[in-house]
Amino acid sequence: MPSKTAFASAGLRSQCMHGSIERAKALLTEGADPHSVEIDSGRGALHKAAFWGHDHIIPWLLTLKVDPNAPDAYGDTALHDAARFGHSNCVSQLLEGGADAMLKNKKGQTPADVAAAYGKAIPAGLHATSSWPALLSKAVLSFVCVFMIVVMDVPVLFLGAPAWEKSFTPTKRLPTGLTNKEEAIARAGAMFDHGFQLPLFLLALLCVHLGPASLRQLANAVLLFAIGLNGPYGISAWLGPHGYDAATLEVDVSAGKAVCTLLAVNLAIDFFA
């Protein structure tokens, strides 16, 4: 059974979440600890007030010496919560109370990064981080995705397989000596192949620019789907191209290439974002 102090502390956190400062002050006289946090989430009264934008409660909590830089279970501080929902008054109060604008959560995001990821204007006093590895990673991977979409996928889908045969990758031209039936099968395989590949590269492009707070889980789900559908052959074909015949159909080859690109995108986001 929770102690009287634990019960009062939970009530204080709840009142700070709802913006009831008078009730919170009353609970303080009953032994509530303003520095206490939830066991599972690690979130305290200041997190609650900042999350909901209660700028009349934050100064009071700061006078009680509540740590503005205390992280929750995800590494978010109260400043992350205030920035996430564009509570500019709360951001200013927290900064004046000693909050560190450059602290990062477990996703590597500063409060400004969180605001940008949620589509909010970055409040005054916060600055988004942009290291050169992250910018280089985005530039390189964006080029790869755009090149594959424009040079490989769009010509096949909108101009037909013959245009694809004249692309910049001669190793992917159809082999000579095929029968009419085999050639038709190979061309149909190319059309299916690039129709499958195009949305993967578009998704990869979104992952690069929207970052880890956006499409990471969806990208990984598509990645796993592609691996399960195409098996290990597609990846091995991309790493070391094989001779193609009608049975190969090309589907595994470019799907494997798309899978590898998505994997590279996710790895780059993990390390550089």
Residue pairs with C-beta under 8 A, 6 or more apart in sequence:
2 10
4 30
4 31
5 31
5 32
5 33
6 36
8 27
8 30
8 31
8 32
8 33
9 27
9 32
9 33
9 34
9 36
10 36
10 38
11 23
11 27
11 32
12 24
12 27
12 28
12 32
12 33
12 34
12 36
12 45
13 36
13 38
13 43
13 44
13 45
13 48
14 48
15 21
15 23
15 24
15 27
16 24
16 45
16 46
16 48
16 49
16 54
16 57
16 61
17 48
17 49
17 51
17 52
18 52
19 49
19 52
19 54
19 56
19 57
21 54
21 56
21 57
21 60
24 32
24 45
24 57
24 60
25 60
28 34
28 64
34 44
34 45
34 61
34 64
34 66
35 44
35 64
35 65
35 66
35 67
36 44
36 45
37 43
37 44
37 70
37 72
38 44
40 73
41 72
41 73
42 71
42 72
42 73
43 72
43 73
44 66
44 70
44 72
45 57
45 61
45 66
46 58
46 61
46 62
46 66
46 67
46 68
46 70
46 78
47 70
47 72
47 76
47 77
47 78
47 81
49 57
49 58
49 61
49 78
49 90
50 58
50 78
50 79
50 81
50 82
50 87
50 90
50 94
51 78
51 81
51 82
51 84
51 85
53 82
53 85
53 87
53 89
53 90
54 90
55 87
55 89
55 90
55 93
58 78
58 90
58 93
58 94
58 97
59 93
59 97
62 68
62 93
62 94
62 97
68 77
68 78
68 79
68 94
68 97
68 98
68 99
69 77
69 79
69 98
69 99
69 100
69 103
70 77
70 78
71 77
71 103
71 105
74 105
74 106
74 107
75 104
75 105
75 106
75 107
76 105
76 114
77 99
77 100
77 103
77 105
77 111
78 90
78 94
78 99
79 91
79 94
79 95
79 99
79 100
79 101
79 103
79 111
80 103
80 105
80 109
80 111
80 114
82 90
82 91
82 94
82 111
82 123
83 91
83 111
83 112
83 114
83 115
83 120
83 122
83 123
83 126
84 111
84 114
84 115
84 118
84 120
85 118
85 120
86 115
86 118
86 120
86 121
86 123
87 123
88 123
88 124
91 111
91 123
91 124
91 125
91 126
92 123
92 124
92 125
95 101
95 125
101 110
101 111
101 112
101 125
101 126
101 127
102 110
102 129
103 110
103 111
104 110
104 113
104 129
105 114
107 212
107 213
107 273
108 212
108 273
109 117
109 212
109 213
110 126
110 127
110 128
110 129
111 126
112 122
112 126
112 127
112 128
112 129
113 128
113 129
113 211
114 213
115 121
115 122
115 123
115 126
116 122
116 128
117 210
117 211
117 213
117 214
118 213
122 128
131 272
133 271
133 272
134 272
134 273
136 272
137 208
137 268
137 269
137 271
137 272
137 273
138 208
138 209
141 204
141 208
141 261
141 264
141 265
141 268
142 205
142 208
142 209
144 261
145 201
145 202
145 204
145 205
145 208
145 261
145 265
146 205
148 197
148 201
148 257
148 258
148 261
149 198
149 201
149 202
149 205
151 167
151 168
152 164
152 167
152 169
152 194
152 197
152 254
153 194
153 197
153 198
153 201
154 198
155 163
155 164
155 167
156 163
156 164
156 190
156 191
156 193
156 194
157 191
157 194
157 195
157 198
160 191
161 187
161 190
161 191
164 172
164 190
164 194
165 172
165 173
165 174
166 173
171 241
172 244
172 250
172 253
174 183
174 186
174 187
174 244
175 243
175 244
175 245
178 186
178 245
178 246
181 246
182 245
182 246
183 246
185 246
185 249
186 244
186 246
186 249
186 250
189 248
189 249
189 250
189 251
190 250
192 249
192 251
193 249
193 250
193 251
193 253
193 254
193 255
194 254
196 251
196 254
196 255
196 258
197 254
197 255
197 257
197 258
200 222
200 226
200 255
200 258
200 259
200 261
200 262
201 258
201 261
203 215
203 218
203 219
203 222
203 262
204 219
204 258
204 261
204 262
204 265
206 214
206 215
207 214
207 215
207 216
207 219
207 262
207 265
207 266
207 269
208 265
208 268
208 269
211 269
211 273
212 269
212 270
212 273
216 266
216 269
219 262
219 265
219 266
220 266
222 262
223 259
223 262
223 263
223 266
226 255
226 258
226 259
226 262
227 235
227 259
229 255
230 251
230 252
230 255
230 256
230 259
231 252
233 252
233 256
234 251
234 252
234 253
234 254
234 255
234 256
234 257
234 259
235 256
235 259
235 260
236 256
237 252
237 253
237 256
238 253
238 254
238 256
238 257
238 260
239 260
241 253
242 248
244 250
244 253
